Amino acid sequence: MAGGRPNKSDRSDLSDTSDTSDTSDTSDLGRPPGFPFGQKSKSTRLVQIMAKPPAPVRLGIVGFGNMGRFHAEYLRAGKTVGAELVAVCDVNPDALRHPLAQGLAAYGDSRKLIRSGTVDAVIVATPHYDHTTIGIEALTAGLHVLVEKPISVHTADCQRLIAAHKNKKQVFAAMFNQRSSPVYAKVRELVRNGELGGLVRVNWIVSDWFRTQAYYDSGTWRATWAGEGGGVLMNQCPHNLDLLQWICGMPRRVRAFCKLGARHRIEVEDQVTAYLEYDNGATGVFITSTGEAPGTNRLEIAGERGKLLVENGKIRFYRNETQADEFLRTSPQGFGAPPVWNIEIPVPAEQPQHQVLMQGFVDAIRLGTPLLAPASEGIHSVELANAMLYSSALETTVELPLDAAAYEKELKRWITNSKLKKTPAKKITGNFGASFQK
Ligand SMILES: NC(=O)c1ccc[n+]([C@@H]2O[C@H](COP(=O)([O-])OP(=O)(O)OC[C@H]3O[C@@H](n4cnc5c(N)ncnc54)[C@H](O)[C@@H]3O)[C@@H](O)[C@H]2O)c1
């Protein structure tokens, strides 16, 4: 059992499919009737599969910058079964001249791509605020949508975006690629199936998101309230905050200290220490930075039955022979502690994370399989990030659920009061793909 408040989207059955396409009606999903959910016999289904595989999903990428191109590369290399990248869109005409865009339909306006009739689904890989507007536009037009993280900048926008997903036959997914990591999937399983016992404490130091000033200067939208809506919490940490709530549930309250421009010339947070409290009394500390080197990525989760330590792609389980709460209540010893088994939990090899998520998105459209990261769950990481920034700004403890309207108003105030003069974007060197391989 996790110690946190169950998320609206939380499920005890991890294979729950309720947030993906409606599996009862397959008529317009391009797959043979009855497959794979109908009552047909196995042999009939096999004949159907062999006779008529579901049509490939025609994809368009909106935002052809670093991430858009990253997705295009493996899609064009045919790494996603059943997907065909047919169109790209970017407001910057230079972006559309990239070799990866050649031979594809190119659009300078997302609305034109969305209404073109040439795509079944869009991948939204633009700066953050546009995730909401473009996502709503695409969902309203009946397209399937895969939105990059964070799904929106603040919870009020998340609610607007999620509300636009009215037709559950449309697949609406979020690129929380780290959910595909076998390490975190295993940790979640151990916590959620009660192997660790009730949550006592979670600590995550994620200070290995090191970024240079050149990185922040590489885009005018980066590290600004108006362009990005925050710093490390909004750009790098959506992954970790999503995993944190995916594994432990949502805390009840948050007190955070966010240092704005502590290590860089930026107006948003690049250093954060947050204290969390869960419904069952468990506590959490979340620490992150983009200015610390060498960084640390160390997740420690203590439960009544033991402790998990996740670092360097390994999970170590210190398992109490007797539950801690029982031992401390019943042991006659003054200084003893429960004997511990020290176990390294085996985990399967890592697969290319973004490709796993993309394949899942395409399979959900073609075959009705459940999503690993439904977009509706993306509100939780945004809520955590917002709560940390809000708590720090107001110098107070913030109770969750966060007051979405109050935070939106406060964020607008930060944007209005911004004195930052961003210089034009400068080109940077380096391997973009290496920036998120964790
Ligand atoms: N999942 C991951 O591992 C991962 C890694 C990096 C970035 N991201 C996310 O991907 C998104 C894009 O980040 P990036 O690093 O590629 O940024 P980027 O600045 O390199 O690219 C953004 C592109 O979007 C274009 N654009 C801006 N507004 C647009 C609009 N309204 N319509 C169409 N195009 C528009 C820009 O011209 C630019 O080419 C962000 O949400 C970011 O957080 C995700």
The ligand as an SDF file (V2000), in Angstrom:
LIG
                    3D

 44 48  0  0  0  0  0  0  0  0999 V2000
    9.9600   13.4670  -22.8920 N   0  0  0  0  0  0  0  0  0  0  0  0
   11.1820   13.9360  -22.8750 C   0  0  0  0  0  0  0  0  0  0  0  0
   12.1210   13.2070  -22.5560 O   0  0  0  0  0  0  0  0  0  0  0  0
   11.4440   15.3540  -23.2850 C   0  0  0  0  0  0  0  0  0  0  0  0
   12.7590   15.8070  -23.4630 C   0  0  0  0  0  0  0  0  0  0  0  0
   12.9380   17.1280  -23.8770 C   0  0  0  0  0  0  0  0  0  0  0  0
   11.8630   17.9660  -24.0840 C   0  0  0  0  0  0  0  0  0  0  0  0
   10.6030   17.4920  -23.8760 N   0  0  0  0  0  0  0  0  0  0  0  0
    9.4330   18.3540  -24.0700 C   0  0  0  0  0  0  0  0  0  0  0  0
    9.2310   18.5600  -25.4520 O   0  0  0  0  0  0  0  0  0  0  0  0
    8.6500   19.8460  -25.6540 C   0  0  0  0  0  0  0  0  0  0  0  0
    9.5150   20.6270  -26.6320 C   0  0  0  0  0  0  0  0  0  0  0  0
   10.7990   20.7980  -26.0870 O   0  0  0  0  0  0  0  0  0  0  0  0
   12.0610   21.0030  -27.0400 P   0  0  0  0  0  0  0  0  0  0  0  0
   13.2430   20.8200  -26.2000 O   0  0  0  0  0  0  0  0  0  0  0  0
   11.9030   20.1990  -28.2780 O   0  0  0  0  0  0  0  0  0  0  0  0
   11.9020   22.5610  -27.4030 O   0  0  0  0  0  0  0  0  0  0  0  0
   12.4690   23.2880  -28.6960 P   0  0  0  0  0  0  0  0  0  0  0  0
   12.4820   24.7360  -28.3900 O   0  0  0  0  0  0  0  0  0  0  0  0
   13.7380   22.6380  -29.1480 O   0  0  0  0  0  0  0  0  0  0  0  0
   11.3750   22.9890  -29.8190 O   0  0  0  0  0  0  0  0  0  0  0  0
   10.0720   23.5260  -29.7720 C   0  0  0  0  0  0  0  0  0  0  0  0
    9.6350   23.7580  -31.2190 C   0  0  0  0  0  0  0  0  0  0  0  0
    8.2630   24.1250  -31.2150 O   0  0  0  0  0  0  0  0  0  0  0  0
    8.0870   25.1620  -32.1750 C   0  0  0  0  0  0  0  0  0  0  0  0
    6.8600   25.8670  -31.8260 N   0  0  0  0  0  0  0  0  0  0  0  0
    6.6730   26.8360  -30.8830 C   0  0  0  0  0  0  0  0  0  0  0  0
    5.3730   27.1880  -30.8190 N   0  0  0  0  0  0  0  0  0  0  0  0
    4.7310   26.4320  -31.7490 C   0  0  0  0  0  0  0  0  0  0  0  0
    3.3850   26.3470  -32.1620 C   0  0  0  0  0  0  0  0  0  0  0  0
    2.4200   27.0700  -31.5850 N   0  0  0  0  0  0  0  0  0  0  0  0
    3.0720   25.4950  -33.1750 N   0  0  0  0  0  0  0  0  0  0  0  0
    4.0340   24.7450  -33.7760 C   0  0  0  0  0  0  0  0  0  0  0  0
    5.3450   24.7890  -33.4130 N   0  0  0  0  0  0  0  0  0  0  0  0
    5.6690   25.6120  -32.4060 C   0  0  0  0  0  0  0  0  0  0  0  0
    9.3490   25.9860  -32.0670 C   0  0  0  0  0  0  0  0  0  0  0  0
    9.5540   26.7820  -33.2260 O   0  0  0  0  0  0  0  0  0  0  0  0
   10.4030   24.8990  -31.9010 C   0  0  0  0  0  0  0  0  0  0  0  0
   10.8960   24.4670  -33.1460 O   0  0  0  0  0  0  0  0  0  0  0  0
    8.5390   20.4780  -24.2710 C   0  0  0  0  0  0  0  0  0  0  0  0
    7.2700   20.2120  -23.7690 O   0  0  0  0  0  0  0  0  0  0  0  0
    9.5690   19.7340  -23.4680 C   0  0  0  0  0  0  0  0  0  0  0  0
    9.2970   19.7380  -22.0850 O   0  0  0  0  0  0  0  0  0  0  0  0
   10.3770   16.2100  -23.5020 C   0  0  0  0  0  0  0  0  0  0  0  0
  1  2  1  0
  2  3  2  0
  2  4  1  0
  4  5  1  0
  4 44  2  0
  5  6  2  0
  6  7  1  0
  7  8  2  0
  8  9  1  0
  8 44  1  0
  9 10  1  0
  9 42  1  0
 10 11  1  0
 11 12  1  0
 11 40  1  0
 12 13  1  0
 13 14  1  0
 14 15  2  0
 14 16  1  0
 14 17  1  0
 17 18  1  0
 18 19  2  0
 18 20  1  0
 18 21  1  0
 21 22  1  0
 22 23  1  0
 23 24  1  0
 23 38  1  0
 24 25  1  0
 25 26  1  0
 25 36  1  0
 26 27  1  0
 26 35  1  0
 27 28  2  0
 28 29  1  0
 29 30  1  0
 29 35  2  0
 30 31  1  0
 30 32  2  0
 32 33  1  0
 33 34  2  0
 34 35  1  0
 36 37  1  0
 36 38  1  0
 38 39  1  0
 40 41  1  0
 40 42  1  0
 42 43  1  0
M  CHG  2   8   1  16  -1
M  END
$$$$
